[in-house]
Amino acid sequence: MVDDELKHLNCKVSNGTAIEIDDALLPLLGRSDPRIIAPILRLLNETGDQAGMWSIVHSAESFTGSEYVSGFLHALPELSQTCIWWAEVLLMRILNSDECRTELMEQLHDAPPITKEGVSAIFQKVSDDARFRDRTAAVLAITNA
């Protein structure tokens, strides 16, 4: 049933409006199952209804910090290949949350190398901005360890 709901959401992301994307997210969110985080984040793209993309982001962020970061890290390798812009946006949003940033650092210790490489590549780019340098330094140290 979850697979059918994810397929329906994928269809709406591909050629639907923000309202249709919101409607397709509702049954998935109703399950309160954090296993949906990675699959919905993998649907983010730059060609779909951007208000709908933000609905996906907010839906994923509605879970606890640890659940959200875990789902994000599972989605990151694919997301960084399909839509780097959204991967960067999500990581910057994680940086801006003390809870999520701390959770990211904890979960990165045991993350697979491909995930660490993805985070490192994005954070190296983000750390060029002085506003983010202090927040990225500790995370980069973990990814390079």
N, CA, C and O atoms as a DFTB+ gen file, in Angstrom:
580 C
 N C O
     1  1       0.822      -1.190       0.000
     2  2       0.000       0.000       0.000
     3  2       0.870       1.260       0.000
     4  3       0.567       2.212      -0.719
     5  1       1.959       1.282       0.804
     6  2       2.855       2.432       0.817
     7  2       3.469       2.610      -0.568
     8  3       3.611       3.733      -1.053
     9  1       3.835       1.490      -1.205
    10  2       4.412       1.582      -2.548
    11  2       3.443       2.234      -3.521
    12  3       3.849       3.046      -4.353
    13  1       2.168       1.887      -3.424
    14  2       1.162       2.501      -4.300
    15  2       1.034       3.997      -4.020
    16  3       0.897       4.798      -4.944
    17  1       1.079       4.367      -2.739
    18  2       0.981       5.781      -2.374
    19  2       2.207       6.557      -2.858
    20  3       2.089       7.704      -3.290
    21  1       3.383       5.929      -2.783
    22  2       4.603       6.575      -3.292
    23  2       4.551       6.719      -4.814
    24  3       4.985       7.737      -5.354
    25  1       4.029       5.715      -5.501
    26  2       3.876       5.798      -6.966
    27  2       2.916       6.922      -7.334
    28  3       3.150       7.669      -8.284
    29  1       1.839       7.031      -6.575
    30  2       0.861       8.097      -6.825
    31  2       1.511       9.472      -6.611
    32  3       1.313      10.388      -7.409
    33  1       2.285       9.606      -5.532
    34  2       2.988      10.856      -5.273
    35  2       3.977      11.148      -6.400
    36  3       4.063      12.284      -6.868
    37  1       4.712      10.150      -6.830
    38  2       5.672      10.321      -7.917
    39  2       4.970      10.843      -9.177
    40  3       5.493      11.724      -9.858
    41  1       3.812      10.310      -9.478
    42  2       3.038      10.765     -10.634
    43  2       2.662      12.235     -10.486
    44  3       2.765      13.002     -11.444
    45  1       2.233      12.624      -9.309
    46  2       1.832      14.017      -9.070
    47  2       3.035      14.948      -9.093
    48  3       2.928      16.086      -9.550
    49  1       4.187      14.475      -8.602
    50  2       5.403      15.279      -8.649
    51  2       5.813      15.503     -10.103
    52  3       6.286      16.580     -10.469
    53  1       5.626      14.477     -10.920
    54  2       6.027      14.564     -12.327
    55  2       5.162      15.514     -13.139
    56  3       5.666      16.224     -14.009
    57  1       3.868      15.532     -12.860
    58  2       3.000      16.371     -13.692
    59  2       1.757      16.877     -12.963
    60  3       0.678      16.967     -13.547
    61  1       1.920      17.199     -11.701
    62  2       0.786      17.693     -10.938
    63  2       1.047      19.067     -10.356
    64  3       2.141      19.620     -10.474
    65  1       0.033      19.596      -9.734
    66  2       0.130      20.896      -9.077
    67  2       0.532      20.713      -7.621
    68  3       0.557      19.595      -7.108
    69  1       0.845      21.813      -6.968
    70  2       1.188      21.757      -5.542
    71  2       0.052      21.155      -4.730
    72  3       0.294      20.379      -3.806
    73  1      -1.170      21.500      -5.061
    74  2      -2.320      20.960      -4.320
    75  2      -2.418      19.457      -4.519
    76  3      -2.718      18.726      -3.575
    77  1      -2.167      18.987      -5.736
    78  2      -2.211      17.547      -5.988
    79  2      -1.070      16.827      -5.263
    80  3      -1.246      15.711      -4.773
    81  1       0.091      17.467      -5.198
    82  2       1.212      16.888      -4.455
    83  2       0.867      16.826      -2.970
    84  3       1.111      15.813      -2.314
    85  1       0.297      17.913      -2.440
    86  2      -0.127      17.923      -1.023
    87  2      -1.113      16.791      -0.751
    88  3      -0.983      16.073       0.241
    89  1      -2.098      16.634      -1.635
    90  2      -3.104      15.582      -1.454
    91  2      -2.469      14.191      -1.485
    92  3      -2.885      13.298      -0.747
    93  1      -1.461      14.011      -2.342
    94  2      -0.794      12.716      -2.438
    95  2       0.110      12.450      -1.230
    96  3       0.370      11.295      -0.893
    97  1       0.580      13.498      -0.591
    98  2       1.411      13.348       0.612
    99  2       0.588      12.942       1.835
   100  3       1.092      12.247       2.718
   101  1      -0.656      13.365       1.890
   102  2      -1.479      13.150       3.089
   103  2      -1.542      11.699       3.567
   104  3      -1.298      11.449       4.747
   105  1      -1.860      10.730       2.696
   106  2      -1.923       9.355       3.223
   107  2      -0.563       8.842       3.707
   108  3      -0.497       8.048       4.645
   109  1       0.512       9.291       3.072
   110  2       1.842       8.880       3.513
   111  2       2.153       9.461       4.888
   112  3       2.672       8.760       5.757
   113  1       1.845      10.713       5.082
   114  2       2.086      11.348       6.378
   115  2       1.193      10.769       7.465
   116  3       1.580      10.698       8.631
   117  1       0.006      10.360       7.071
   118  2      -0.927       9.765       8.026
   119  2      -0.390       8.491       8.657
   120  3      -0.837       8.090       9.732
   121  1       0.549       7.867       8.004
   122  2       1.149       6.646       8.535
   123  2       2.164       6.933       9.639
   124  3       2.488       6.047      10.430
   125  1       2.660       8.150       9.694
   126  2       3.688       8.532      10.683
   127  2       4.870       7.578      10.652
   128  3       5.448       7.267      11.694
   129  1       5.228       7.118       9.472
   130  2       6.311       6.157       9.298
   131  2       7.527       6.863       8.715
   132  3       7.490       7.304       7.566
   133  1       8.613       6.979       9.495
   134  2       9.782       7.697       9.007
   135  2      10.463       7.047       7.802
   136  3      11.338       7.654       7.186
   137  1      10.067       5.817       7.463
   138  2      10.655       5.179       6.286
   139  2      10.234       5.852       4.982
   140  3      10.784       5.544       3.924
   141  1       9.267       6.765       5.043
   142  2       8.861       7.475       3.819
   143  2       9.763       8.663       3.516
   144  3       9.718       9.205       2.411
   145  1      10.578       9.074       4.478
   146  2      11.379      10.295       4.310
   147  2      12.299      10.185       3.102
   148  3      12.245      11.037       2.215
   149  1      13.129       9.175       3.046
   150  2      14.077       9.042       1.934
   151  2      13.365       8.949       0.590
   152  3      13.750       9.657      -0.341
   153  1      12.341       8.106       0.449
   154  2      11.681       8.029      -0.856
   155  2      11.034       9.347      -1.307
   156  3      11.049       9.662      -2.497
   157  1      10.472      10.110      -0.378
   158  2       9.850      11.363      -0.829
   159  2      10.911      12.408      -1.148
   160  3      10.737      13.202      -2.073
   161  1      12.019      12.419      -0.386
   162  2      13.078      13.378      -0.694
   163  2      13.724      13.088      -2.043
   164  3      14.175      14.006      -2.728
   165  1      13.772      11.828      -2.422
   166  2      14.345      11.468      -3.725
   167  2      13.505      12.003      -4.886
   168  3      13.978      12.048      -6.021
   169  1      12.278      12.403      -4.615
   170  2      11.404      12.934      -5.662
   171  2      11.638      14.416      -5.934
   172  3      11.122      14.948      -6.916
   173  1      12.400      15.083      -5.090
   174  2      12.644      16.511      -5.281
   175  2      13.336      16.750      -6.618
   176  3      14.245      16.018      -7.011
   177  1      12.884      17.786      -7.300
   178  2      13.466      18.136      -8.598
   179  2      13.225      19.610      -8.875
   180  3      12.463      20.269      -8.167
   181  1      13.867      20.111      -9.889
   182  2      13.740      21.532     -10.229
   183  2      12.707      21.795     -11.306
   184  3      12.463      22.953     -11.643
   185  1      12.092      20.762     -11.854
   186  2      11.128      20.962     -12.931
   187  2       9.681      20.857     -12.482
   188  3       8.782      21.355     -13.158
   189  1       9.450      20.210     -11.343
   190  2       8.086      20.085     -10.841
   191  2       7.608      21.382     -10.191
   192  3       8.372      22.337     -10.054
   193  1       6.366      21.402      -9.803
   194  2       5.783      22.555      -9.122
   195  2       6.595      22.817      -7.850
   196  3       6.605      21.995      -6.935
   197  1       7.271      23.959      -7.800
   198  2       8.187      24.223      -6.687
   199  2       7.468      24.380      -5.353
   200  3       8.040      24.058      -4.312
   201  1       6.249      24.858      -5.357
   202  2       5.481      24.887      -4.109
   203  2       5.237      23.455      -3.627
   204  3       5.237      23.190      -2.424
   205  1       5.032      22.550      -4.557
   206  2       4.877      21.137      -4.212
   207  2       6.162      20.541      -3.673
   208  3       6.136      19.701      -2.774
   209  1       7.299      20.981      -4.227
   210  2       8.593      20.498      -3.730
   211  2       8.789      20.945      -2.279
   212  3       9.289      20.190      -1.445
   213  1       8.386      22.178      -1.997
   214  2       8.497      22.657      -0.612
   215  2       7.569      21.872       0.316
   216  3       7.890      21.681       1.489
   217  1       6.437      21.422      -0.188
   218  2       5.556      20.575       0.623
   219  2       6.251      19.270       0.985
   220  3       6.110      18.769       2.101
   221  1       6.999      18.727       0.038
   222  2       7.758      17.506       0.316
   223  2       8.802      17.774       1.396
   224  3       8.944      16.989       2.334
   225  1       9.530      18.880       1.266
   226  2      10.545      19.238       2.260
   227  2       9.912      19.375       3.639
   228  3      10.400      18.800       4.612
   229  1       8.836      20.130       3.720
   230  2       8.188      20.352       5.022
   231  2       7.618      19.051       5.584
   232  3       7.614      18.847       6.798
   233  1       7.142      18.182       4.714
   234  2       6.641      16.888       5.181
   235  2       7.770      16.067       5.794
   236  3       7.601      15.475       6.860
   237  1       8.908      16.030       5.130
   238  2      10.049      15.284       5.657
   239  2      10.535      15.896       6.970
   240  3      10.879      15.180       7.911
   241  1      10.558      17.223       7.019
   242  2      11.019      17.908       8.225
   243  2      10.031      17.799       9.387
   244  3      10.366      18.177      10.510
   245  1       8.840      17.298       9.145
   246  2       7.856      17.182      10.226
   247  2       8.168      16.014      11.166
   248  3       7.590      15.916      12.249
   249  1       9.063      15.148      10.761
   250  2       9.479      14.041      11.624
   251  2      10.502      14.551      12.634
   252  3      10.960      15.690      12.533
   253  1      10.862      13.718      13.603
   254  2      11.853      14.133      14.589
   255  2      13.187      14.394      13.883
   256  3      13.415      13.918      12.771
   257  1      14.048      15.145      14.534
   258  2      15.342      15.464      13.949
   259  2      16.136      14.228      13.575
   260  3      16.725      14.175      12.495
   261  1      16.162      13.230      14.453
   262  2      16.946      12.016      14.162
   263  2      16.343      11.246      12.991
   264  3      17.076      10.728      12.149
   265  1      15.017      11.166      12.930
   266  2      14.357      10.466      11.823
   267  2      14.597      11.202      10.505
   268  3      14.902      10.589       9.482
   269  1      14.454      12.519      10.550
   270  2      14.637      13.318       9.340
   271  2      16.067      13.208       8.816
   272  3      16.270      12.975       7.625
   273  1      17.043      13.371       9.677
   274  2      18.440      13.313       9.252
   275  2      18.762      11.923       8.701
   276  3      19.452      11.808       7.688
   277  1      18.281      10.888       9.343
   278  2      18.506       9.526       8.856
   279  2      17.926       9.352       7.453
   280  3      18.597       8.835       6.560
   281  1      16.692       9.780       7.264
   282  2      16.064       9.679       5.942
   283  2      16.798      10.508       4.911
   284  3      16.988      10.074       3.775
   285  1      17.211      11.698       5.304
   286  2      17.955      12.559       4.394
   287  2      19.254      11.889       3.973
   288  3      19.583      11.875       2.787
   289  1      19.996      11.333       4.925
   290  2      21.269      10.692       4.594
   291  2      21.073       9.496       3.668
   292  3      21.923       9.220       2.822
   293  1      19.962       8.788       3.825
   294  2      19.676       7.673       2.913
   295  2      19.354       8.178       1.502
   296  3      19.676       7.516       0.515
   297  1      18.732       9.327       1.413
   298  2      18.350       9.887       0.100
   299  2      19.493      10.629      -0.569
   300  3      19.494      10.784      -1.791
   301  1      20.464      11.092       0.206
   302  2      21.493      11.995      -0.315
   303  2      22.280      11.466      -1.512
   304  3      22.445      12.206      -2.481
   305  1      22.771      10.231      -1.499
   306  2      23.557       9.804      -2.664
   307  2      22.793       9.948      -3.984
   308  3      23.349      10.425      -4.974
   309  1      21.544       9.545      -3.998
   310  2      20.741       9.681      -5.226
   311  2      20.371      11.132      -5.478
   312  3      20.459      11.607      -6.610
   313  1      19.959      11.837      -4.440
   314  2      19.543      13.225      -4.598
   315  2      20.692      14.100      -5.099
   316  3      20.471      15.012      -5.896
   317  1      21.896      13.835      -4.646
   318  2      23.022      14.650      -5.099
   319  2      23.348      14.394      -6.564
   320  3      24.029      15.200      -7.197
   321  1      22.869      13.282      -7.106
   322  2      23.049      12.991      -8.530
   323  2      21.906      13.550      -9.377
   324  3      22.119      13.978     -10.511
   325  1      20.703      13.545      -8.823
   326  2      19.538      13.954      -9.608
   327  2      19.183      15.428      -9.455
   328  3      18.652      16.039     -10.382
   329  1      19.476      16.001      -8.288
   330  2      19.100      17.398      -8.063
   331  2      19.972      18.003      -6.963
   332  3      19.551      18.121      -5.812
   333  1      21.171      18.375      -7.333
   334  2      22.133      18.902      -6.360
   335  2      21.609      20.157      -5.675
   336  3      21.915      20.395      -4.507
   337  1      20.827      20.959      -6.383
   338  2      20.300      22.183      -5.778
   339  2      19.490      21.857      -4.530
   340  3      19.683      22.490      -3.492
   341  1      18.592      20.886      -4.611
   342  2      17.791      20.529      -3.445
   343  2      18.659      19.895      -2.360
   344  3      18.421      20.129      -1.175
   345  1      19.658      19.102      -2.737
   346  2      20.559      18.530      -1.731
   347  2      21.250      19.643      -0.952
   348  3      21.381      19.563       0.269
   349  1      21.690      20.674      -1.655
   350  2      22.340      21.813      -0.998
   351  2      21.363      22.550      -0.083
   352  3      21.706      22.900       1.046
   353  1      20.162      22.780      -0.568
   354  2      19.154      23.478       0.238
   355  2      18.873      22.705       1.529
   356  3      18.825      23.290       2.611
   357  1      18.690      21.404       1.410
   358  2      18.379      20.601       2.598
   359  2      19.535      20.602       3.590
   360  3      19.319      20.696       4.799
   361  1      20.760      20.499       3.085
   362  2      21.906      20.526       4.006
   363  2      22.053      21.889       4.676
   364  3      22.422      21.955       5.848
   365  1      21.778      22.956       3.971
   366  2      21.853      24.280       4.599
   367  2      20.754      24.432       5.645
   368  3      20.964      25.078       6.672
   369  1      19.602      23.853       5.399
   370  2      18.534      23.905       6.397
   371  2      18.926      23.091       7.629
   372  3      18.628      23.488       8.755
   373  1      19.588      21.962       7.421
   374  2      20.073      21.162       8.548
   375  2      21.114      21.956       9.330
   376  3      21.116      21.938      10.560
   377  1      21.988      22.646       8.625
   378  2      23.000      23.482       9.289
   379  2      22.363      24.537      10.183
   380  3      22.906      24.868      11.237
   381  1      21.241      25.054       9.778
   382  2      20.586      26.142      10.505
   383  2      19.784      25.665      11.710
   384  3      19.244      26.485      12.453
   385  1      19.700      24.367      11.913
   386  2      18.996      23.808      13.069
   387  2      20.026      23.151      13.980
   388  3      20.684      22.188      13.587
   389  1      20.163      23.671      15.192
   390  2      21.130      23.084      16.125
   391  2      20.861      21.602      16.342
   392  3      21.787      20.790      16.354
   393  1      19.580      21.250      16.515
   394  2      19.217      19.847      16.752
   395  2      19.617      18.977      15.562
   396  3      20.238      17.929      15.736
   397  1      19.267      19.406      14.370
   398  2      19.557      18.600      13.179
   399  2      21.051      18.568      12.862
   400  3      21.566      17.541      12.420
   401  1      21.746      19.674      13.082
   402  2      23.189      19.702      12.836
   403  2      23.904      18.726      13.770
   404  3      24.792      17.989      13.339
   405  1      23.521      18.720      15.042
   406  2      24.102      17.790      16.005
   407  2      23.789      16.348      15.604
   408  3      24.653      15.474      15.667
   409  1      22.557      16.118      15.196
   410  2      22.143      14.776      14.767
   411  2      22.914      14.344      13.526
   412  3      23.319      13.187      13.416
   413  1      23.116      15.264      12.599
   414  2      23.887      14.973      11.395
   415  2      25.304      14.528      11.761
   416  3      25.809      13.542      11.224
   417  1      25.928      15.247      12.658
   418  2      27.295      14.891      13.054
   419  2      27.337      13.515      13.709
   420  3      28.265      12.744      13.465
   421  1      26.352      13.201      14.530
   422  2      26.313      11.890      15.182
   423  2      26.122      10.771      14.161
   424  3      26.808       9.751      14.210
   425  1      25.181      10.973      13.234
   426  2      24.884       9.919      12.263
   427  2      25.967       9.764      11.197
   428  3      26.123       8.684      10.627
   429  1      26.705      10.818      10.928
   430  2      27.762      10.736       9.918
   431  2      28.897       9.813      10.333
   432  3      29.584       9.252       9.479
   433  1      29.099       9.652      11.631
   434  2      30.179       8.770      12.100
   435  2      30.036       7.366      11.515
   436  3      31.032       6.741      11.149
   437  1      28.810       6.872      11.427
   438  2      28.570       5.507      10.953
   439  2      28.044       5.454       9.518
   440  3      27.681       4.382       9.034
   441  1      27.999       6.590       8.841
   442  2      27.464       6.635       7.476
   443  2      28.434       5.998       6.487
   444  3      29.646       6.012       6.702
   445  1      27.897       5.441       5.406
   446  2      28.772       4.868       4.380
   447  2      29.614       5.954       3.704
   448  3      29.221       7.120       3.679
   449  1      30.757       5.574       3.164
   450  2      31.639       6.554       2.522
   451  2      30.954       7.407       1.456
   452  3      31.239       8.600       1.357
   453  1      30.068       6.832       0.667
   454  2      29.404       7.606      -0.393
   455  2      28.570       8.742       0.204
   456  3      28.481       9.822      -0.379
   457  1      27.970       8.497       1.350
   458  2      27.175       9.528       2.016
   459  2      28.090      10.610       2.571
   460  3      27.819      11.800       2.416
   461  1      29.177      10.193       3.220
   462  2      30.137      11.170       3.748
   463  2      30.709      12.024       2.625
   464  3      30.879      13.233       2.788
   465  1      31.006      11.409       1.493
   466  2      31.551      12.147       0.351
   467  2      30.554      13.177      -0.162
   468  3      30.932      14.299      -0.501
   469  1      29.269      12.793      -0.220
   470  2      28.232      13.720      -0.673
   471  2      28.099      14.916       0.250
   472  3      28.030      16.057      -0.207
   473  1      28.063      14.657       1.544
   474  2      27.972      15.743       2.522
   475  2      29.211      16.623       2.434
   476  3      29.108      17.849       2.445
   477  1      30.368      16.004       2.347
   478  2      31.620      16.758       2.282
   479  2      31.665      17.666       1.057
   480  3      32.035      18.835       1.168
   481  1      31.296      17.148      -0.094
   482  2      31.337      17.943      -1.327
   483  2      30.435      19.171      -1.230
   484  3      30.815      20.268      -1.637
   485  1      29.245      18.973      -0.691
   486  2      28.310      20.094      -0.576
   487  2      28.792      21.078       0.489
   488  3      28.743      22.290       0.280
   489  1      29.256      20.566       1.625
   490  2      29.696      21.469       2.689
   491  2      30.962      22.225       2.326
   492  3      31.146      23.357       2.774
   493  1      31.834      21.636       1.533
   494  2      33.016      22.372       1.086
   495  2      32.594      23.579       0.258
   496  3      33.170      24.662       0.371
   497  1      31.585      23.374      -0.572
   498  2      31.059      24.480      -1.381
   499  2      30.379      25.527      -0.491
   500  3      30.590      26.728      -0.661
   501  1      29.570      25.062       0.449
   502  2      28.840      25.959       1.338
   503  2      29.802      26.722       2.261
   504  3      29.547      27.877       2.603
   505  1      30.889      26.086       2.656
   506  2      31.810      26.731       3.599
   507  2      32.554      27.905       2.969
   508  3      33.210      28.667       3.679
   509  1      32.463      28.061       1.659
   510  2      33.035      29.250       1.013
   511  2      32.315      30.515       1.472
   512  3      32.872      31.611       1.418
   513  1      31.087      30.354       1.920
   514  2      30.298      31.470       2.434
   515  2      30.635      31.626       3.925
   516  3      30.404      30.712       4.717
   517  1      31.174      32.771       4.291
   518  2      31.611      33.020       5.673
   519  2      30.492      32.800       6.693
   520  3      30.764      32.448       7.841
   521  1      29.243      33.005       6.285
   522  2      28.123      32.827       7.221
   523  2      27.975      31.379       7.668
   524  3      27.421      31.113       8.735
   525  1      28.468      30.439       6.859
   526  2      28.294      29.023       7.174
   527  2      29.590      28.339       7.608
   528  3      29.554      27.193       8.058
   529  1      30.722      29.010       7.485
   530  2      32.023      28.382       7.711
   531  2      32.128      27.727       9.087
   532  3      32.581      26.588       9.193
   533  1      31.717      28.428      10.136
   534  2      31.820      27.872      11.486
   535  2      30.954      26.628      11.656
   536  3      31.349      25.674      12.325
   537  1      29.782      26.645      11.050
   538  2      28.866      25.510      11.204
   539  2      29.283      24.305      10.369
   540  3      28.935      23.174      10.705
   541  1      30.021      24.531       9.287
   542  2      30.427      23.417       8.440
   543  2      31.722      22.759       8.898
   544  3      31.966      21.596       8.574
   545  1      32.550      23.472       9.639
   546  2      33.884      22.976      10.012
   547  2      33.800      21.648      10.764
   548  3      34.508      20.703      10.417
   549  1      32.964      21.562      11.768
   550  2      32.864      20.319      12.564
   551  2      32.336      19.173      11.721
   552  3      32.788      18.038      11.869
   553  1      31.393      19.450      10.845
   554  2      30.839      18.394      10.004
   555  2      31.895      17.916       9.007
   556  3      32.037      16.714       8.784
   557  1      32.628      18.844       8.413
   558  2      33.682      18.469       7.469
   559  2      34.753      17.623       8.138
   560  3      35.302      16.709       7.521
   561  1      35.051      17.922       9.396
   562  2      36.052      17.119      10.110
   563  2      35.601      15.653      10.221
   564  3      36.418      14.738      10.117
   565  1      34.315      15.444      10.427
   566  2      33.784      14.080      10.536
   567  2      33.822      13.381       9.173
   568  3      34.172      12.205       9.084
   569  1      33.464      14.102       8.131
   570  2      33.431      13.469       6.807
   571  2      34.813      13.144       6.284
   572  3      34.970      12.258       5.445
   573  1      35.806      13.847       6.769
   574  2      37.182      13.619       6.307
   575  2      37.968      12.684       7.224
   576  3      39.134      12.381       6.969
   577  1      37.318      12.235       8.290
   578  2      38.010      11.349       9.248
   579  2      38.098       9.924       8.733
   580  3      38.646       9.055       9.411
